[in-house]
C-alpha cells in the first residue's frame, strides 16, 4: 500500500494522483485538511483506506477541557461523574481482566449481594393518551424508557437481582435483565401493596425506588457506600425551587449541614402536608430507600403492623417510613441537592429530556 497526503483544503491533488496511480496497489489517504469531501468521492477514486488521523485525540482534549472547567467552576465531581467513562471501561479497553475482576470483588466491601425493587404498577395521572398502550415507566425519555434507564443504572453498580412490580399494561413492559412481578390489584391499591408482592425478593441488602424516578448515577453509588441498616435520600434544596408536585416532605433530626460530611441525621416524619409538623420540612424524600442487615427485619415487622390496621392496601411508602420511625427504627438520612426528578405529569416528562441529556445518565 502507498500513503499519500495533501495540505490543501480541496482533494484535487489526491484525486489526480489516484487517477494516475490506477489502482496499482492499495491507496491510503489522511484527509485532515480536506475533511469536507464526501467519502463517496474517495471510494469512486479507488481509495482503499481512509485514516481520520487526529480527531480522536482532538476530541479528548475538548472533553478534558470541558470537564476540567466544570470541576473548577463547581468545585465538585458530581456533575462530571455521570458523563465520563467508568474505571471498569478503562480496564476493559486495556484488556485487564484481572483488574476488572478485582474491582468487582473489592470495590464495595458488603458481604451480601445487593438487590433492587422498582415499584412500577401505576398508569400515571394526566397522561391518558401517552399511556393508552403502556405504563408510565415505559414512556421514553430521549428515546429510552424510564424503566430501562433505571435497570441500566442498577446494573452499572453491579446490581443484577432486579424485581419490577408492574400492574397497568404489564404485558407492555419490555426490559431485559429484570424479573417482572404483577400487582393484580394495582388499580385499587397503593405502593405498599406493590411492595408486598416483592417481599420474597428482599435480600440482606435491597434498594427500593419509585419507577418514575430519574436520578444521577452517583446518587445510587453513594447510597450503596453508606453503612446503615435503613437509609433514605432526602433533597435539601429549597422547596420554592421545586417544579411540579411537592410530595413526600421530610422532617429530619437536623437540617442539612454541608460543613459536616456524612452527618448522622435520622428521619422523623414524611408527609405531603406542610402543616403536619411544627416548623418547615428539611427537604423532600426522593423515593429511594436502602434496606440492609437488620433493616430487612424492621421493614417486615413494620409491614405486618400496617397490615393489622385495615387500610394497608391503600397505603404508600411514606406510611412505611413513618411506621419505622414509630417502631424506634428511624432511617438514616443521606442529604442530596438536586440531580433528580420524578415524572408526575406531562410537564415533568418534557423537562426530563433536558435532565437526561448527559451520556451515561
N, C-alpha and C positions, 0 to 999 in steps of 0.2 A: 504494500500500500504506500501511497505517497500523500503527505500532508501539505496543503498549501494555505497561505494566509494572505490577507489583504487589509490595509489600514483605511481603505476607502469606505464611505458610508453606503455606497451602492455596490452591487455584486458584479459589476461589468467585468473586472479582471478575472474573477473566479469563473464566470460563465464562458468567457473567451478561452481561458485555459482548458476548461472541461471539453469544449468543442475540439480543440487541437489535440487533447490527450486521447480522446476517442476510446475511453474505457480499456486502455491497455493494461491497467491494474487498478485495484480499488482506490478511490479518491476520497480523502478525508479533509473536511474544512472546519474552521473555527470562526463562526460569524459574529464575533464580538462587536464589530463596528457596523456591519450591515445586517443587524438583527431584525430589521423590519421586513426583510424579504420573506415572502411566504415559503414555507418548507417545500411546497409542491414544486416550486421553481427549481430547487436543488435536485429533487427527485427526477424531474424531467431532464435535467442536465447530466444525469448519470452519477451524481454524488453518492457514494456508498455509506458514509458515516458523517454525522454532524456532531461536533463536540461543543456543548454550551459551557465554555471554559470556566468562567469565574463567577457565574451568577449565584451558585450556592454559597460561596464564601461571602459575596456582597450581601446576600440575604441575611446571613448570620450576623454580619456587622450591624445592619439596620435593626434586627431584632434585639441584639445585645444593647445597642444604644437606647432603644425604647424601654427595655427592661431596667437598665441602669437609671434612666431618668425617672421612671416610676418609683423605684426603690428610694431614690434620693428625695423625691417630692413627698412621698407618703411616709417615709422612714419606717417602712414595713414591707414584708414579703407577701402579705395577704393577697394583694391584687395580682401579684405576678405568679404565685404558685400554681394556680389552675390553668395558666396559659402556656406553661413550658413543659418540656419533656420530663418524665419521671426518671429517677435513678435506675429503675428496672429497665427502662427503654435504653439507657446508656449501656447497661450490662448486655442487653440483647444484641445491640449493634456491634458490640465488641466480641460477641460470641463467648462471653464469660459466664458459662452456665453455672460454674461453681459459685461465683459471687452472687448470681441471681438466686440460687437455692439457699445460700447463707442469709441473704436479705429476707427471704420468705420465712426462714426459721427463727431468726434472731431480731428482726426489726421491731416486732411487738412482743413483749415479754409475757403475754397472757398464756395461761396453761390450757385454756379451753378455746376451741374454735368459735367464732362469732357467727350468729345467725341474724337474719333480718325478717321483720314482718311489716308489710306495706298494706295499709288499710285503704282499699280502693273499691268499695261497694256502691257508692252513690252515683247517681246520674249527673248531678251538678245542676244548680238552680240558674234559671235565666239563660240557659244555653240550649234550648229545645231543638233548634234547627241543627246545631253542630253535633248534638249528642243523640240524634234520632236513631242512628245505627250503631253507635259505640259509646262506651262510658267516657266520662270526662278525662280519666287518666290516659286515654288513648288519643286525645287531641294532640296534634303536632305543635311543637314549638321549634321554629326554624327547621321544620321538616322532620323532626324526631319526636315521637310520642313522649309525653311526660314520664310515663312508666318506664319506658326504655332508658331514659336518662337516669332515673333512679337506680335501676338494676345495674347499669354500667358503672355508676359511681360506687356502688357496693362492691362490685367485682374488682374494681381497681384497688380497693382496700383489702382485697383478699377474702371478701365475704361471698361465699358461693352457695350457702344454705339460705335461700331466699323464698319466703312464702308471700303470696299476694292473695289477700282476701277480697274476692270480687263479688259482685251482685248483679247490678243492672248490666244487661248485654254482656255477660261474662264470656259468651262464646266469641265475642269480637276481640278479646284480648289476645294479642299475638306478640308475645315477648318470650324469647328463648332464655333458658337459664333460671327459671323460677317455677315453683310449684303453685298452681292455681287452686285455691280453696274457695268454696262457694257459701256465701251467706244467703240462703234461700229466702229469708225474711227481710232482705235489705230495704224494701220499700216502707216497712213499718218499724224498723229498729234503728238503733244508733251505733256509735263506734264500738262500744263495749261488747255488743252482740257479735260484731265482726271479729273483734279481738278474741272473743271466746271460741270462735271457730278455729283459731290457730293456737290455742293454749298447748296442745300436744306438741307443737313445734317449738315451744320455748326451750332454749338451751341454757347452759350456765352463763351465757353472755349473749344477750339479744338486744337488737336495736329495733324500736317500733317507731314508724313515721306515718304521717298522713300521705296519701297517694297523690295529692295535688301540691306537694311541697317542692319548690325549686330552691337549690342551695349551692353555694360554692363548695368544691370538693374538700377544701381544708377544714371545713366545719365538721364533717364526718371523721376526718383524720384526727382532729383534736378531741372529739367526743370519745374515740376509742383509746386515746392515750391517757385519759384521766383514770385515776384509781378511785372508783366509787361504786357502791352497790346499786344506787339509784342516781341517775344523772339526767337533768333536763337542760336544754339550751334555751336561754332567755335573751331576747334582744333588748338592750337598754337604750336604744335610740329614742329620741323624743317622740312621744305618741302623736304630737301635732304634725309630724312629718310623714306619717304613715298614710298611704293612699288605700282606698278600699275599706273593707270591713275591719273594725277593731275588735277582734275576738281574743279569747284566752289571755286576758290581762293577768299579770303575775305580780303578787306581792311577796317579797323576799325578806329574809332576816337582816339584810343590809343592801344598800344600793350598790351599783357598780362603782368600783374604785380602781381606775386603771393604773394607779400608782402601786397597787398591790397585785402582783401576778398570781393567778390561780388562788384568789382569796377564797376562804371557806365560808360559803353562804348557802343557806338552805331555803327551800320553798316553804311559804306559809299558806298561800291560797291562790287559786286560779279561778277567774270568773270573767264573763263578758260584761258584768255590771260594775261600772265605776264606783257606784255607791255601796258596794257590798263590803267594803273595808274602810277603816279610817285612813286618811292620807292617800296620796296618789300612788298608783302602782309603780313598781320598779322596772317594768318592761312588759314584753309580750313573750309568752311561751310560743316557740315557733312550730311546735308539732313534732318534736324529735325527743325520744326518750330512750335511754340506755339502761338495761337491767342486767346486773351481773351478780354472781355469787348468791348470797342470801337474799338479794333483792328479788330473785325469782320466787322464793317462798313468800316474801312480803306481798308481791303482786297477786299471787294465787290466793292468799288469805284475804286480801282486800276485795278481790273479785267475789269470793264467797260471801263476804259481809254484804256487799252491794246486792247480790242476788237475793238475799233474805229480805231486802227492803221492798220488793214487789214491783219496782219500776225499772228494774235492771235493763230491760231491752231498749228503753228509751234514753239511756244514759250515754255520755260521751267520755272521752279520755280525761277531760278536766275533773270529772267526778272521781275517777280512779286516783288521780293525783291528790285530790283533797282527802280521799279516804286514807291514802298512805300517810298523809300528814296527821290525820286524826288517830291513826294507829301507832303513832310515835316513830314513823319511818319517813321523815320528810326527804324528798330527793335533794341532792346537792345541785347547786346552780352553776352552770357554765355560761358566763355572760358573753354575748356576741354583740356586734354593732353593725347591723345591716347585712348585706350579702345573701339575702334570701327573700323569697316571696311565695305566697300561696295564691292559688288560682280560684277565685270565688265567683268571677263574673267575666263578661266579655272584655271589659276594660282591662282587667288583670291579664287576660290572655294576650291582648295586644301589647301590653308592656313587657310581657315575658320574652318576646323576641329580642328586645334590647338587652334584657338581663342575661340571656343565654348566648350572647354573641361570642364569648371567648372560646378558643379552641380548648378542648378537654373539659369544658363545662357542660 
